[in-house]
Amino acid sequence: MTETFGESEWTVSDARQTVHELRRIATGDQEYDAIELFLALCEYLDELHGTDATRGRYGFGSFSTGAQLDHLAAAVQAVRGPNTAWDPTSNRMDQPVNAAVTLAQGRELTEWMTARPAWERQVGLCLRALYAYLDQLYGGPGLFNQLLTPRERERVAAR
């Protein structure tokens, strides 16, 4: 397991706490959208990771690696099924409930934030790490294009 958000200077717990606080100071729509997307993706990963007995709550406190990552990715991919294309007729969403952007728009927003200075860059780097991790769970680059349903998330967490 690793706790660092890719190229960011922040650990998962630092980032989650800091980004919650940044909600109060974000001045632009894009910055605020990035913050909301970050928080929504972390909550989504909380549900996929399931309960962390040592922390007594949902468990996205670090990025799974090695056999743990393989096990989680296999569970996600088994629940998702072999069709990786976006299906607009499915009941899976392409936008987290608490975010103003779709997953595809979030990828563009991530790159915009990464090119910004200071805290905006750190949030962008964290989002980039989240997308890379979710792509791994879904089976490869760009495959994180829809959210599993709540019932599917429960099945992954119960693995």
C-alpha positions as CSV (number, residue, x, y, z in Angstrom):
1,M,0.0,0.0,0.0
2,T,1.1,3.5,-0.7
3,E,-0.2,6.6,0.9
4,T,1.2,9.2,-1.5
5,F,-0.9,10.7,-4.2
6,G,1.4,10.0,-7.2
7,E,3.5,13.1,-7.9
8,S,1.7,15.2,-5.2
9,E,3.4,16.1,-2.0
10,W,0.3,15.0,-0.1
11,T,-0.6,11.7,1.5
12,V,-4.2,10.4,1.1
13,S,-5.2,11.5,4.6
14,D,-3.5,14.9,4.2
15,A,-5.1,15.5,0.8
16,R,-8.6,14.6,2.0
17,Q,-8.3,16.9,5.0
18,T,-6.7,19.7,3.1
19,V,-9.2,19.6,0.2
20,H,-12.1,19.7,2.6
21,E,-10.7,22.9,3.9
22,L,-10.0,24.3,0.4
23,R,-13.8,24.3,-0.3
24,R,-14.0,27.5,1.7
25,I,-11.3,29.4,-0.2
26,A,-11.8,28.2,-3.8
27,T,-12.7,31.3,-5.8
28,G,-13.2,30.0,-9.3
29,D,-15.8,27.6,-10.7
30,Q,-13.1,25.2,-12.1
31,E,-11.2,25.0,-8.8
32,Y,-14.4,24.3,-6.9
33,D,-15.5,21.7,-9.4
34,A,-12.1,20.0,-9.0
35,I,-12.5,20.0,-5.3
36,E,-15.9,18.5,-5.5
37,L,-14.8,15.9,-8.0
38,F,-11.8,14.9,-5.8
39,L,-14.1,14.5,-2.7
40,A,-16.6,12.5,-4.7
41,L,-14.0,10.1,-6.1
42,C,-12.5,9.6,-2.7
43,E,-16.0,8.7,-1.4
44,Y,-16.5,6.3,-4.3
45,L,-13.2,4.6,-3.4
46,D,-14.3,4.4,0.2
47,E,-17.2,2.3,-1.0
48,L,-15.1,0.1,-3.2
49,H,-12.4,-0.5,-0.6
50,G,-15.0,-1.4,2.0
51,T,-14.7,-1.1,5.8
52,D,-11.3,-0.7,7.2
53,A,-11.4,-2.5,10.6
54,T,-8.3,-0.7,11.9
55,R,-9.8,2.7,11.2
56,G,-13.4,1.8,12.0
57,R,-14.8,3.3,8.8
58,Y,-14.7,3.1,5.1
59,G,-11.3,2.3,3.9
60,F,-9.7,4.5,1.3
61,G,-6.8,5.6,3.3
62,S,-4.1,4.4,0.9
63,F,-3.7,3.1,-2.6
64,S,-3.6,-0.7,-2.8
65,T,-0.6,-2.3,-4.4
66,G,0.6,-5.7,-5.4
67,A,-1.7,-8.6,-4.6
68,Q,-4.2,-6.3,-2.8
69,L,-4.5,-4.2,-5.9
70,D,-4.9,-7.2,-8.1
71,H,-7.6,-8.6,-5.9
72,L,-9.6,-5.3,-5.8
73,A,-9.2,-4.8,-9.6
74,A,-10.4,-8.4,-10.2
75,A,-13.5,-7.7,-8.1
76,V,-14.2,-4.4,-9.9
77,Q,-13.8,-6.0,-13.3
78,A,-15.9,-9.0,-12.5
79,V,-18.7,-6.8,-11.3
80,R,-18.4,-4.5,-14.2
81,G,-18.4,-7.2,-16.8
82,P,-16.5,-7.5,-20.1
83,N,-18.1,-4.5,-21.8
84,T,-15.9,-1.5,-21.1
85,A,-17.5,1.0,-23.5
86,W,-19.7,3.7,-22.1
87,D,-23.3,2.5,-22.2
88,P,-25.8,5.4,-22.0
89,T,-28.7,3.0,-21.6
90,S,-27.2,1.4,-18.4
91,N,-28.1,2.6,-15.0
92,R,-24.5,3.4,-14.3
93,M,-23.7,7.1,-14.0
94,D,-20.8,8.9,-15.7
95,Q,-20.9,11.7,-13.2
96,P,-20.5,11.5,-9.4
97,V,-23.6,12.7,-7.6
98,N,-21.7,15.5,-5.7
99,A,-19.7,16.7,-8.7
100,A,-20.6,19.2,-11.4
101,V,-18.5,17.5,-14.0
102,T,-18.6,14.1,-15.8
103,L,-15.8,11.7,-15.5
104,A,-14.6,12.7,-19.0
105,Q,-14.7,16.4,-18.2
106,G,-12.9,15.6,-14.9
107,R,-10.0,14.3,-16.9
108,E,-9.7,17.6,-18.7
109,L,-10.1,19.6,-15.5
110,T,-7.4,17.5,-13.9
111,E,-4.9,18.6,-16.5
112,W,-6.0,22.2,-16.2
113,M,-5.5,22.1,-12.4
114,T,-2.1,20.4,-12.7
115,A,-0.9,23.3,-14.9
116,R,-1.9,25.8,-12.2
117,P,0.3,27.0,-9.3
118,A,0.3,26.2,-5.6
119,W,-2.6,24.2,-4.1
120,E,-4.5,24.0,-7.4
121,R,-1.5,22.0,-8.8
122,Q,-1.5,19.7,-5.8
123,V,-5.3,19.0,-6.2
124,G,-4.6,18.4,-9.9
125,L,-1.8,15.9,-9.2
126,C,-4.1,14.2,-6.6
127,L,-6.9,13.9,-9.2
128,R,-4.4,12.5,-11.8
129,A,-3.4,9.8,-9.2
130,L,-7.1,9.0,-8.5
131,Y,-7.8,8.6,-12.2
132,A,-4.7,6.4,-12.8
133,Y,-5.7,4.2,-9.8
134,L,-9.3,3.9,-10.9
135,D,-8.2,3.1,-14.5
136,Q,-6.1,0.3,-13.0
137,L,-9.1,-1.0,-11.1
138,Y,-11.2,-0.9,-14.2
139,G,-8.6,-2.7,-16.3
140,G,-6.5,-0.1,-18.1
141,P,-5.9,3.5,-19.2
142,G,-9.2,5.4,-19.9
143,L,-11.5,2.6,-18.8
144,F,-12.8,4.4,-15.7
145,N,-15.7,6.0,-17.6
146,Q,-18.7,5.1,-15.5
147,L,-19.4,4.5,-11.9
148,L,-20.6,1.1,-10.6
149,T,-24.1,1.1,-9.2
150,P,-24.5,1.2,-5.4
151,R,-25.3,-2.6,-5.4
152,E,-22.2,-3.3,-7.5
153,R,-20.0,-1.3,-5.1
154,E,-21.3,-3.4,-2.2
155,R,-20.4,-6.5,-4.1
156,V,-16.8,-5.2,-4.7
157,A,-16.5,-4.2,-1.0
158,A,-17.7,-7.6,0.2
159,R,-14.9,-9.4,-1.8
